[in-house]
Structures are given as structure tokens and as C-alpha cells.
Amino acid sequence: MPQWNLNTRYTSIDDPSIRKDLQKSVQNAKELQEKYAPLLGDMNLQASTLRAFFEDTENILSQGYIAFQFANLSYASCTSDQKAQRLFAQAMDSMTEIDTALSFWKPLLSKLPINHLNTLMKSELLIDYEHVLSLLIDSKKHILSESEERLLSTFSNSSRSAFANLYDAVTNAYEFHLQLDNTQQTLTGPQIRSLRLHPDKDVRRESMTIFFLRYAQDKIVIEKAYNAIAKHYNTEASIRHFEEPIHMRNHDNEVDHKIIDTLLQTTSNHAHLVQEYYGWKQTQLGIDITLADLYAPVGHEEKKFSFEEAKTIVLDAYKQFDPEMGSIAQSFFDEQRIDSDIRKGKRGGAFCSYVIPNRKPYILLNFTGTMRDVMTLAHELGHGIHGTLSSEQTFWNYHTPLTMAEIASVFGEMIVMDSILPTLSQDDRNAFIASKIEDMFATMFRQNMFSRFEIASHKMIQENGNANWDELSELYHQELINVFGGVVQIPKEYHYEWASIPHMFNVPFYVYAYNFANLLVIALYQKYKEEGSIFIPRYKDLLRSGGKQAPEILLSPLGIQLDSKTFWEKGFEYVSKNMIQTLQ
């Protein structure tokens, strides 16, 4: 299976240019501060000066971001490699220095009168930065003084992110030992998690018991890391004058708190769909199912795919949908920007990395040959297509908020699903639809459950000073009951599942973005099915727009209204009518 080629920019992890580029970017950032701090603090700041600042920042820091990406990807390739660890740590330190040096501009601009900021925002010279200034105006009450912002940036790498890195280093090194196929095997996290799809219920249940109990062995480290991350996040939210910790993430995501409250509550109100589906699955399997059986194959043994087969399926689907998007997807394989191999020490899961608008994202997978892995390839290529198309934007408008970041990836899964279904027999179709329902439930209800757990656990830590392993596990247990009711049995070790969710450690309150995007994509895909090919240019315009405007504005040409409860409910109606009710 392919491994990515990271040596197009640097010869190896030992290339001295990496550190030189990081050091140069740090120096550039400090010089930028010296040059522009007096200018941006001028109450008569001119649009030409502000434009020069934005352009200079983008031009002189790009190489540093490329060096950081190289270090990050090298570390993800093998988190146990000491050279990669050191390089990544140095890169993180450099990015902290850069962020610290650049922490001056928001506090200085936020001191300008609203009228002057509005005048600058409407200037023709700053048309490419209108949204940046709009966000600044909306953020005025949350921006601290220059010295306070600098202090937060200085300590970021040794506080919240340090504990997240500790969590990653500990858990990515896990090895799992079990008897499988009459031999004693040692598996990585992705490999043992893939056994949730094993046809033998005893294998599924034993593997998941081993998996979660391994996290429990490090419960002191994981508990302390989670508490430290939550307390740091909650403290920052408080001093930035957010009423609740999740509001800081909502603000970063450019979405109104009421919209997220509605999303969370509407999803919780539809948990009966989960129980309805798993009641059907229990009948199909002929067993009393536990959480270890959520992804058990329905019908005959699940088909396995080679990586080449998966590649062909996904590329054909993208090319059929749109030739340009298909060509972009093809480039990932042609230019060796995918790493799908499973190796000891490699980061688990999957992601797509893009840091600057250079049309060169990279994808990491852990491919085990399941249908879900095929869909993961489709998902991450969707991210890659998004990151490539949005390269038309400036650096400042390149990245979307998290709520928009999952649109292209989930839409890509829908494209591939529609291309696969007509090729399947009724039995295979049943199995595939069931697997897609389960994936959607994982994205909707499980991520919603994670969000509810985060809100409750952060509140507990905030009110009590800390939350121990048992308290956190019991909170999570209650959320499992809320979703699965009495239909699915909950083994004791599943109370510890929260400890295996990296997003809650790395990016607090990230996870609702998956549910948000999934329901949003269902609406977009329904429009595509109704309108046909005339929809595609507008959809691509959405992706090309990156983060140049607020989500509501970007989505309005497509007829999406995020503030409507009915809008969110339609997604659940689609899953019920078009998927659950089609099962035979």
C-alpha cells in the first residue's frame, strides 16, 4: 500500500533546511511585529497599510508553515521515532513563537473605533480581507490586551497542547495482544478497532474489552491530562468573557450558540431512530447485541477490498460526478500524497493536512480493507479536494471554521455510496445500507453524545475543581443510556470509551462539527439529486470560497437556512425514510 513522499520539499527528517525555515519564520514574525505594531496602533490607520500587513504576513510565513507541516506529518508517520518527536517538538515551539510575535495585531486593531473599523472593512483595498475584519469586529469583547494575548500564546505549547501531545504519545504507542485465527497476535489501535466488524461475536467482544481496558490501565495519566485540558480551555473561555466554554468554540466556528443548542437537542430527540435500527439489527443477527456488535456485518461475511480496488471505486465516483474533482483526487495518488499503510507507531485514524493555499494537501489513512475504509478514503479525498479548490483564496481566507470543514468530505462519501449501490445484489445492498446507517449514526448520534459528555464533564470540572476517572466514566455511561436505551447492552468497559476519543483532548468541542456537517450535507445532497448537474457549479463555488465569508452567507446561494429547527429535522427524516425503512 502507498506511503506518502514527504521529500519533495525537504530531503529527509535530518535536512537542516527544515530548522532554518522554522527559525527564519520566527525571525520574520518578530520583524513583522516591530514594523507593524506602531502602525496598526495608529488611530488614523490607512487601508493601504493594513493591506500591506496582511500581504507581508502571508508572504513571509508560508515557508514556516510548510516546515511545520513536514514535521507534523513526519511525526504522524511514526510517533515513536525519536528524531520525529524532536523535530515536531521544535516545530511546535517555533509555531508558538510565531503566534506569540503575531499576537499583537488583533488587540491593536480592536482598540480602533467601530466606525473606523467599518470604514476599513468597506475599503476597496481590503476587499480580500473583509471577512477577517468582520470577525475582528465581532470578536472585540473577546480579545484581550496585547500583553495578555502574548502571554496566552507563549504558554500554549506547554499547557493545553502539551497535555494533548502527552495523550497522543501514550495512546498511539499502545499494542494489543489477543488470540486470533489460532495465533497470538499483536495489533495496533486501528487494527483492533477494525475487529468490531469481525463476523464472530466473541472476537468482537473480546477485542473491544482488551481495547478499552488498555486505556483504563493508564487512567491516572488520561484523567489528569483531560482535567488539565478542560481547566485550561475553560479558564481561557472565562477570561475571554464567554458565558460557557463551548461558546468559545462556537465563536471560532462562526455559528450562533442557539443553532448549536438546537442541533444538540434535535439530535438527542431523535435517539429513537438508533434504537429502532438496532432493534432491526438484533433480529438480523439473532443475538442480544452489545455495543461491541454495533458494526457487526449483516448477512454474509463482509467483502474485503484491496487498496487498488478502493482507489478505483472512489476515483471513478468522483470523476463521474465532476471531471475537475476527479482530476484533483487522482493527483493525490500520482504525487504520492497518501499514506495508507499500517505501521507500529503510526498515528491512528485518518486525516487530511493542508496548511497554506498551495494545492498540496496530504492524506493519512490506516487501511484495513473494509468497506468503511473505502468510505474513509472517499471522505479524506473530499477534504483534499476542498483544500485544493479553496487554494484560490488568500491565506487569511483559506481555512473554514470546523462546521464547514466536513462538508466536502461527507459529500464525497454520499457520491461514492450512490455509485456503489447499483452494483450490489439485494443482500449486499442491505449490508451496505446498514453499514452506512451505522456510519451516519456514528457521525450524528455518537458525536452528539461526545458533545453532551464534553459539556457535562467540563461543567463538572469547572464546578468541582476536577473530575476523577470513575466520575467521567459514569457521565459517559449516562450518555450511552440516553442514546441506546435498553435495546443495546452496555458492557462495563464501554464506560471508558470517552478516553479513546482523541478530538476531545486535541480540540475541545470539535466533535459537534461532524454532526453539523453530516446533516448539512444531507440537505445539500438532496438538492443535488433534485437539481442534477446545475447544482455542481454552485457546490464547487462553495468549496472554492474557503472561509472568505460566514457560513450562513456562503450557504445562502444553495438555499440553506441554519437557524431553522425544521432544517435539522429533515436530515433525520431522510435517514429514516431513505435508509432505515428501505432495509429488508
C-alpha positions as CSV (number, residue, x, y, z in Angstrom):
1,M,0.0,0.0,0.0
2,P,1.2,3.5,-0.7
3,Q,3.2,5.7,1.7
4,W,3.4,9.4,1.1
5,N,6.5,11.0,-0.2
6,L,7.4,14.0,2.0
7,N,10.7,14.6,0.4
8,T,9.6,16.9,-2.3
9,R,10.4,19.9,-0.2
10,Y,13.0,18.5,2.2
11,T,15.4,15.7,1.5
12,S,14.7,13.9,4.9
13,I,13.9,14.5,8.5
14,D,17.6,15.4,9.0
15,D,17.5,18.2,6.4
16,P,18.9,21.3,8.1
17,S,16.7,23.4,5.9
18,I,13.7,22.5,8.0
19,R,15.0,24.1,11.1
20,K,16.4,27.0,9.2
21,D,13.0,27.7,7.6
22,L,11.3,27.5,11.0
23,Q,13.9,29.8,12.6
24,K,13.6,32.2,9.6
25,S,9.8,32.4,10.0
26,V,10.2,33.1,13.7
27,Q,12.6,35.9,12.9
28,N,10.3,37.2,10.2
29,A,7.3,37.2,12.6
30,K,9.3,39.2,15.2
31,E,10.4,41.7,12.5
32,L,6.8,42.0,11.4
33,Q,5.8,42.9,14.9
34,E,8.5,45.5,15.1
35,K,7.4,47.1,11.8
36,Y,3.7,47.0,12.1
37,A,2.9,47.3,15.9
38,P,3.4,51.1,15.8
39,L,1.5,51.4,12.5
40,L,-1.6,49.3,13.5
41,G,-1.9,51.2,16.7
42,D,-2.4,54.4,14.8
43,M,-5.9,55.7,15.3
44,N,-5.7,57.0,11.7
45,L,-4.6,53.7,10.2
46,Q,-4.9,53.7,6.5
47,A,-6.3,50.8,4.4
48,S,-3.1,50.6,2.3
49,T,-1.0,50.0,5.5
50,L,-3.4,47.3,6.7
51,R,-3.4,45.6,3.4
52,A,0.5,45.6,3.4
53,F,0.4,43.9,6.8
54,F,-1.9,41.2,5.6
55,E,0.1,40.5,2.5
56,D,3.5,40.6,4.3
57,T,2.3,38.2,6.9
58,E,1.2,35.7,4.3
59,N,4.3,36.1,2.1
60,I,7.0,35.7,4.8
61,L,5.4,33.0,6.9
62,S,4.5,30.5,4.2
63,Q,7.7,28.6,4.4
64,G,7.5,28.2,8.1
65,Y,4.1,26.6,7.8
66,I,5.4,24.2,5.2
67,A,8.2,23.2,7.5
68,F,5.7,22.7,10.3
69,Q,3.5,20.5,8.1
70,F,6.6,18.4,7.2
71,A,7.4,18.0,10.9
72,N,3.8,17.2,11.8
73,L,3.4,14.6,9.0
74,S,6.8,13.0,9.8
75,Y,5.7,12.6,13.5
76,A,2.3,11.2,12.4
77,S,4.1,8.7,10.3
78,C,5.8,7.3,13.3
79,T,5.1,8.8,16.7
80,S,7.6,6.6,18.4
81,D,10.6,7.8,16.3
82,Q,12.8,10.0,18.5
83,K,14.0,12.2,15.6
84,A,10.4,12.8,14.5
85,Q,9.5,13.6,18.1
86,R,12.2,16.1,18.5
87,L,11.5,17.8,15.1
88,F,7.8,18.0,15.9
89,A,8.5,19.5,19.3
90,Q,10.9,22.1,17.8
91,A,8.3,22.9,15.1
92,M,5.6,23.3,17.8
93,D,7.9,25.6,19.7
94,S,8.6,27.7,16.6
95,M,4.9,28.0,15.8
96,T,4.3,29.1,19.4
97,E,7.0,31.8,19.0
98,I,5.3,32.9,15.7
99,D,1.9,33.0,17.3
100,T,3.3,35.0,20.2
101,A,5.0,37.5,17.9
102,L,1.8,37.9,15.9
103,S,-0.5,38.2,18.8
104,F,-0.2,42.0,18.7
105,W,-2.4,42.8,15.7
106,K,-5.9,41.8,17.0
107,P,-5.6,43.7,20.3
108,L,-4.3,46.8,18.5
109,L,-7.0,46.8,15.8
110,S,-9.7,46.1,18.3
111,K,-8.9,49.4,20.0
112,L,-9.9,51.3,16.9
113,P,-13.3,52.9,17.0
114,I,-16.1,50.7,15.4
115,N,-16.7,53.4,12.8
116,H,-13.1,53.4,11.6
117,L,-13.0,49.6,11.5
118,N,-16.2,49.6,9.4
119,T,-14.7,52.1,7.1
120,L,-11.6,50.0,6.7
121,M,-13.7,46.8,6.1
122,K,-15.6,48.5,3.3
123,S,-12.4,49.8,1.6
124,E,-11.8,48.5,-2.0
125,L,-8.2,47.9,-1.0
126,L,-9.3,45.5,1.7
127,I,-11.9,43.6,-0.2
128,D,-9.9,40.3,0.2
129,Y,-9.8,40.8,3.9
130,E,-13.4,41.9,4.5
131,H,-14.3,38.8,6.4
132,V,-11.1,39.0,8.6
133,L,-12.2,42.4,9.7
134,S,-15.8,41.4,10.2
135,L,-14.7,38.7,12.5
136,L,-12.4,41.1,14.4
137,I,-15.3,43.5,14.9
138,D,-17.5,40.6,16.2
139,S,-14.7,39.5,18.5
140,K,-13.9,42.8,20.1
141,K,-15.2,41.9,23.5
142,H,-13.3,38.6,23.5
143,I,-9.9,40.0,22.5
144,L,-7.5,40.6,25.4
145,S,-4.8,43.2,25.7
146,E,-1.7,42.7,23.7
147,S,0.4,41.6,26.7
148,E,-2.3,39.1,27.7
149,E,-2.7,37.7,24.2
150,R,1.1,37.3,24.0
151,L,1.1,35.5,27.4
152,L,-1.5,33.0,26.3
153,S,0.4,32.3,23.1
154,T,3.6,31.9,24.9
155,F,2.2,29.2,27.3
156,S,0.0,27.4,24.7
157,N,2.7,24.9,23.8
158,S,3.4,24.0,27.4
159,S,-0.2,23.9,28.7
160,R,-3.3,22.5,26.8
161,S,-1.4,21.3,23.7
162,A,1.3,19.8,25.9
163,F,-1.2,17.5,27.6
164,A,-2.8,16.7,24.3
165,N,0.6,15.7,22.9
166,L,1.2,13.6,26.0
167,Y,-2.2,11.8,25.5
168,D,-1.3,11.2,21.8
169,A,2.2,9.9,22.6
170,V,0.9,7.5,25.3
171,T,-2.1,6.1,23.4
172,N,-0.6,5.9,19.9
173,A,2.1,3.6,21.3
174,Y,-0.5,1.1,22.6
175,E,-0.1,-2.5,21.4
176,F,-3.0,-5.0,21.9
177,H,-2.4,-8.7,22.3
178,L,-5.1,-11.3,21.6
179,Q,-5.5,-14.8,20.2
180,L,-6.9,-14.6,16.7
181,D,-7.1,-17.3,14.0
182,N,-5.3,-19.7,16.3
183,T,-2.3,-17.5,16.7
184,Q,-1.2,-14.9,19.3
185,Q,-1.2,-11.5,17.6
186,T,-0.1,-8.0,18.4
187,L,-2.2,-5.3,16.9
188,T,-2.2,-1.5,16.6
189,G,-5.2,0.6,17.7
190,P,-6.7,0.8,14.1
191,Q,-6.2,-2.9,13.6
192,I,-8.0,-4.0,16.8
193,R,-10.8,-1.4,16.2
194,S,-11.4,-3.0,12.8
195,L,-12.3,-6.2,14.6
196,R,-15.6,-4.6,15.5
197,L,-16.6,-5.7,12.0
198,H,-15.5,-9.3,12.6
199,P,-18.3,-11.9,11.9
200,D,-17.6,-13.8,15.2
201,K,-19.2,-12.0,18.1
202,D,-16.7,-13.5,20.6
203,V,-13.8,-11.9,18.6
204,R,-15.7,-8.5,18.5
205,R,-16.4,-8.5,22.2
206,E,-13.0,-9.8,23.4
207,S,-11.2,-7.3,21.2
208,M,-13.2,-4.3,22.4
209,T,-12.7,-5.4,26.0
210,I,-9.0,-5.6,25.5
211,F,-9.0,-2.2,23.7
212,F,-10.8,-0.2,26.4
213,L,-9.2,-1.9,29.4
214,R,-5.8,-0.8,27.9
215,Y,-6.9,2.8,28.3
216,A,-8.1,2.1,31.8
217,Q,-4.5,0.9,32.7
218,D,-3.4,4.5,32.1
219,K,-6.4,6.0,33.8
220,I,-4.3,8.3,36.1
221,V,-2.4,9.8,33.1
222,I,-5.5,10.1,30.9
223,E,-7.7,11.5,33.8
224,K,-5.1,14.1,34.7
225,A,-4.5,15.1,31.0
226,Y,-8.2,15.5,30.4
227,N,-8.7,17.6,33.5
228,A,-5.7,19.9,32.7
229,I,-7.0,20.4,29.1
230,A,-10.6,21.1,30.3
231,K,-9.4,23.5,33.0
232,H,-7.1,25.4,30.6
233,Y,-9.8,25.6,28.0
234,N,-12.5,26.7,30.5
235,T,-10.2,29.3,32.0
236,E,-9.4,30.8,28.6
237,A,-13.1,30.9,27.7
238,S,-13.8,32.7,31.0
239,I,-11.2,35.4,30.7
240,R,-12.3,36.0,27.1
241,H,-15.8,36.6,28.5
242,F,-17.6,33.6,27.1
243,E,-20.6,32.5,29.2
244,E,-19.9,28.8,28.6
245,P,-16.8,27.0,27.4
246,I,-18.4,25.7,24.3
247,H,-19.3,29.2,23.3
248,M,-15.6,29.9,22.6
249,R,-15.6,27.0,20.0
250,N,-19.0,28.3,18.6
251,H,-17.4,31.7,18.1
252,D,-14.4,30.2,16.3
253,N,-16.8,28.2,14.2
254,E,-18.7,31.4,13.3
255,V,-22.0,29.8,14.4
256,D,-24.6,31.2,16.8
257,H,-24.9,29.4,20.1
258,K,-28.7,28.9,19.6
259,I,-28.0,27.0,16.4
260,I,-25.7,24.6,18.2
261,D,-28.1,24.2,21.1
262,T,-30.9,23.4,18.6
263,L,-28.6,20.9,16.8
264,L,-27.7,19.1,20.0
265,Q,-31.2,18.9,21.3
266,T,-32.8,17.9,18.0
267,T,-30.3,15.1,17.6
268,S,-31.0,13.9,21.2
269,N,-34.7,14.0,20.5
270,H,-34.2,11.5,17.6
271,A,-32.3,8.8,19.5
272,H,-35.4,6.6,18.9
273,L,-34.0,6.1,15.4
274,V,-30.9,4.5,16.8
275,Q,-33.0,2.2,19.0
276,E,-35.3,1.3,16.1
277,Y,-32.4,0.4,13.8
278,Y,-30.6,-1.7,16.3
279,G,-33.8,-3.5,17.2
280,W,-33.9,-4.5,13.5
281,K,-30.2,-5.4,13.5
282,Q,-30.7,-7.6,16.6
283,T,-33.3,-9.6,14.8
284,Q,-31.0,-9.9,11.8
285,L,-28.1,-11.2,13.9
286,G,-30.2,-13.4,16.1
287,I,-28.4,-12.3,19.3
288,D,-28.8,-9.9,22.1
289,I,-26.4,-7.2,20.9
290,T,-23.9,-5.2,22.9
291,L,-22.0,-2.1,22.0
292,A,-19.3,-4.3,20.6
293,D,-21.7,-5.5,18.0
294,L,-22.7,-2.1,16.6
295,Y,-20.7,-2.6,13.4
296,A,-21.1,-6.4,13.1
297,P,-21.6,-7.4,9.5
298,V,-25.2,-8.0,8.4
299,G,-25.7,-11.2,6.3
300,H,-22.7,-13.0,4.8
301,E,-19.1,-12.2,5.6
302,E,-18.1,-8.7,4.7
303,K,-16.2,-8.3,1.5
304,K,-12.6,-7.2,1.7
305,F,-11.1,-4.7,-0.7
306,S,-7.5,-4.2,-1.8
307,F,-6.3,-0.7,-1.8
308,E,-6.3,-0.7,-5.6
309,E,-9.9,-1.7,-5.7
310,A,-10.8,1.0,-3.2
311,K,-8.8,3.6,-5.2
312,T,-10.7,2.6,-8.4
313,I,-14.1,2.8,-6.8
314,V,-13.5,6.2,-5.2
315,L,-11.8,7.8,-8.2
316,D,-14.5,6.5,-10.6
317,A,-17.2,8.0,-8.5
318,Y,-15.5,11.4,-8.2
319,K,-14.7,11.6,-11.9
320,Q,-18.3,10.7,-12.8
321,F,-19.6,13.4,-10.5
322,D,-17.2,16.1,-11.9
323,P,-14.1,15.7,-14.0
324,E,-12.2,18.5,-12.2
325,M,-12.8,17.0,-8.8
326,G,-11.9,13.6,-10.2
327,S,-8.6,15.0,-11.5
328,I,-7.8,16.6,-8.2
329,A,-8.5,13.2,-6.4
330,Q,-6.2,11.4,-8.9
331,S,-3.4,13.8,-8.2
332,F,-3.1,12.5,-4.6
333,F,-2.1,9.1,-5.9
334,D,0.0,10.4,-8.8
335,E,2.0,12.7,-6.5
336,Q,2.3,10.2,-3.6
337,R,0.4,12.3,-1.1
338,I,-1.4,9.4,0.6
339,D,-0.1,7.2,3.3
340,S,-2.4,4.2,3.8
341,D,-0.1,1.6,5.3
342,I,-0.5,0.3,8.8
343,R,2.7,0.5,10.9
344,K,3.6,0.3,14.6
345,G,3.8,3.9,16.0
346,K,1.8,5.5,13.1
347,R,-0.9,7.8,14.2
348,G,-4.3,6.1,14.3
349,G,-7.4,7.2,12.4
350,A,-7.3,9.3,9.3
351,F,-6.8,13.0,8.4
352,C,-6.1,15.4,5.6
353,S,-3.4,18.0,6.2
354,Y,-3.4,21.4,4.4
355,V,-1.8,24.5,5.9
356,I,-1.4,27.1,3.2
357,P,-3.2,27.5,-0.2
358,N,-0.6,25.7,-2.3
359,R,-2.9,22.9,-3.7
360,K,-0.8,20.2,-2.0
361,P,-2.8,18.6,0.9
362,Y,-1.6,15.2,2.3
363,I,-3.8,12.3,3.5
364,L,-3.1,9.8,6.2
365,L,-5.2,6.6,6.4
366,N,-4.9,3.2,8.2
367,F,-6.4,1.0,5.5
368,T,-7.5,-2.5,6.6
369,G,-9.6,-3.4,3.6
370,T,-13.2,-2.9,4.9
371,M,-16.0,-1.1,3.1
372,R,-15.7,1.6,5.8
373,D,-12.0,2.1,4.8
374,V,-13.2,2.7,1.2
375,M,-15.6,5.3,2.5
376,T,-12.8,6.8,4.7
377,L,-10.7,7.2,1.5
378,A,-13.7,9.0,-0.1
379,H,-14.0,11.1,3.0
380,E,-10.4,12.3,3.2
381,L,-10.2,12.9,-0.6
382,G,-13.2,15.2,-0.1
383,H,-11.1,17.1,2.4
384,G,-8.3,17.2,-0.1
385,I,-10.5,18.4,-2.9
386,H,-11.8,21.2,-0.6
387,G,-8.3,22.2,0.4
388,T,-7.2,22.3,-3.3
389,L,-10.1,24.3,-4.6
390,S,-10.0,26.8,-1.7
391,S,-6.4,27.4,-2.6
392,E,-7.8,30.2,-4.8
393,Q,-8.3,32.2,-1.6
394,T,-5.7,34.2,0.3
395,F,-4.1,32.5,3.4
396,W,-6.3,34.6,5.6
397,N,-9.5,33.2,4.0
398,Y,-8.2,29.7,3.2
399,H,-9.4,27.7,6.2
400,T,-13.0,27.2,7.0
401,P,-14.5,27.0,10.5
402,L,-14.9,23.4,11.7
403,T,-18.6,23.4,10.9
404,M,-17.8,23.9,7.2
405,A,-14.7,21.8,7.2
406,E,-16.5,18.4,7.0
407,I,-18.9,19.3,4.1
408,A,-16.8,18.1,1.1
409,S,-15.7,15.0,3.0
410,V,-19.2,13.8,3.9
411,F,-20.5,14.9,0.5
412,G,-17.7,12.7,-1.1
413,E,-19.0,9.7,0.9
414,M,-22.5,10.3,-0.5
415,I,-21.1,10.4,-4.0
416,V,-19.3,7.1,-3.6
417,M,-22.3,5.5,-1.8
418,D,-24.6,6.3,-4.7
419,S,-22.1,4.9,-7.2
420,I,-21.7,1.7,-5.3
421,L,-25.4,0.8,-4.5
422,P,-26.5,0.0,-8.1
423,T,-23.7,-2.6,-8.4
424,L,-24.8,-4.6,-5.4
425,S,-27.2,-7.6,-5.0
426,Q,-30.1,-7.2,-2.6
427,D,-28.2,-8.9,0.2
428,D,-25.1,-6.8,-0.4
429,R,-27.2,-3.7,-0.7
430,N,-28.8,-4.4,2.6
431,A,-25.4,-4.9,4.2
432,F,-24.1,-1.7,2.7
433,I,-27.0,0.4,3.6
434,A,-26.8,-0.9,7.1
435,S,-23.1,0.0,7.3
436,K,-23.9,3.5,6.0
437,I,-26.7,3.9,8.6
438,E,-24.2,2.9,11.3
439,D,-21.6,5.4,9.9
440,M,-24.2,8.1,9.9
441,F,-25.2,7.2,13.4
442,A,-21.6,7.4,14.4
443,T,-21.4,10.8,12.9
444,M,-24.7,12.1,14.2
445,F,-25.6,10.4,17.5
446,R,-22.2,9.3,18.8
447,Q,-20.6,12.7,18.0
448,N,-23.6,14.3,19.6
449,M,-23.1,12.0,22.6
450,F,-19.5,13.1,22.8
451,S,-20.5,16.7,22.7
452,R,-23.0,16.3,25.5
453,F,-20.3,14.4,27.5
454,E,-17.8,17.2,26.9
455,I,-20.3,19.9,28.1
456,A,-21.2,17.9,31.2
457,S,-17.6,17.0,32.0
458,H,-16.3,20.5,31.5
459,K,-19.0,21.8,33.8
460,M,-18.2,19.2,36.5
461,I,-14.5,20.1,36.3
462,Q,-15.4,23.8,36.5
463,E,-17.7,23.4,39.5
464,N,-15.8,20.8,41.5
465,G,-12.2,21.6,40.6
466,N,-11.6,18.2,38.9
467,A,-13.4,15.0,37.8
468,N,-11.8,11.6,38.5
469,W,-11.8,8.6,36.2
470,D,-14.9,7.0,37.7
471,E,-16.9,10.2,37.6
472,L,-16.0,10.8,34.0
473,S,-16.8,7.2,33.1
474,E,-20.2,7.4,34.8
475,L,-21.0,10.6,33.0
476,Y,-20.3,8.8,29.7
477,H,-22.3,5.8,30.8
478,Q,-25.4,8.0,31.2
479,E,-24.9,9.4,27.7
480,L,-24.7,5.8,26.4
481,I,-28.0,5.0,28.1
482,N,-29.6,8.1,26.5
483,V,-28.7,7.1,23.0
484,F,-29.1,3.3,23.1
485,G,-31.8,2.9,25.7
486,G,-32.5,-0.7,26.6
487,V,-32.0,-2.0,23.1
488,V,-28.2,-2.4,23.2
489,Q,-26.4,-3.9,26.2
490,I,-23.6,-1.7,27.6
491,P,-20.6,-3.7,28.8
492,K,-18.7,-2.1,31.8
493,E,-15.5,-1.4,29.7
494,Y,-17.5,0.8,27.4
495,H,-17.9,3.3,30.2
496,Y,-14.2,4.1,29.4
497,E,-14.8,4.8,25.7
498,W,-14.5,8.6,26.3
499,A,-10.8,8.1,27.0
500,S,-10.3,6.8,23.5
501,I,-11.7,9.9,21.6
502,P,-8.6,12.0,20.6
503,H,-10.6,15.0,19.5
504,M,-11.8,15.7,23.0
505,F,-8.2,16.0,24.1
506,N,-6.8,17.7,21.0
507,V,-9.6,20.1,20.1
508,P,-12.2,20.5,22.8
509,F,-15.8,20.7,21.5
510,Y,-14.7,19.9,18.0
511,V,-16.9,16.9,17.6
512,Y,-20.3,18.5,17.0
513,A,-18.9,19.8,13.7
514,Y,-19.3,16.2,12.3
515,N,-23.0,16.1,13.2
516,F,-23.5,19.6,11.9
517,A,-21.8,18.8,8.6
518,N,-23.5,15.5,8.2
519,L,-27.0,16.9,8.4
520,L,-25.9,19.9,6.3
521,V,-24.6,17.6,3.6
522,I,-27.8,15.5,3.6
523,A,-29.6,18.7,2.7
524,L,-27.1,19.7,0.1
525,Y,-27.1,16.2,-1.4
526,Q,-30.9,16.2,-1.6
527,K,-30.7,19.5,-3.6
528,Y,-28.1,17.8,-5.9
529,K,-30.5,14.9,-6.5
530,E,-33.3,17.3,-7.2
531,E,-31.4,19.7,-9.5
532,G,-28.9,17.5,-11.1
533,S,-25.8,18.9,-12.9
534,I,-26.8,22.5,-12.5
535,F,-26.1,22.1,-8.8
536,I,-22.5,21.2,-9.2
537,P,-21.0,24.6,-10.2
538,R,-22.6,26.2,-7.1
539,Y,-21.3,23.5,-4.9
540,K,-17.8,23.9,-6.3
541,D,-18.1,27.7,-5.7
542,L,-18.9,26.9,-2.1
543,L,-15.7,24.8,-1.8
544,R,-13.6,27.4,-3.7
545,S,-14.8,30.1,-1.3
546,G,-12.9,28.6,1.6
547,G,-13.6,30.7,4.7
548,K,-14.0,34.1,3.0
549,Q,-17.4,34.6,4.4
550,A,-19.6,33.5,7.3
551,P,-21.2,30.0,6.9
552,E,-24.7,31.5,6.6
553,I,-23.6,33.7,3.7
554,L,-21.7,31.0,1.9
555,L,-24.7,28.6,2.1
556,S,-27.4,31.1,1.2
557,P,-27.0,30.7,-2.6
558,L,-27.7,27.0,-2.0
559,G,-30.9,27.7,-0.1
560,I,-29.7,26.6,3.3
561,Q,-31.2,28.1,6.5
562,L,-29.2,27.1,9.6
563,D,-31.4,28.8,12.1
564,S,-34.4,26.6,11.3
565,K,-35.2,23.6,13.6
566,T,-37.1,22.1,10.7
567,F,-33.9,22.2,8.6
568,W,-32.1,19.9,11.1
569,E,-35.1,17.6,11.5
570,K,-35.2,17.0,7.7
571,G,-31.9,15.2,7.9
572,F,-33.3,12.7,10.4
573,E,-36.4,12.2,8.2
574,Y,-34.1,11.4,5.3
575,V,-32.2,8.8,7.2
576,S,-35.5,7.2,8.4
577,K,-37.3,7.2,5.1
578,N,-34.5,6.7,2.6
579,M,-32.3,4.4,4.6
580,I,-33.8,2.6,7.6
581,Q,-37.2,2.0,6.0
582,T,-35.5,0.5,2.9
583,L,-33.9,-2.3,4.8
584,Q,-35.4,-5.8,4.2
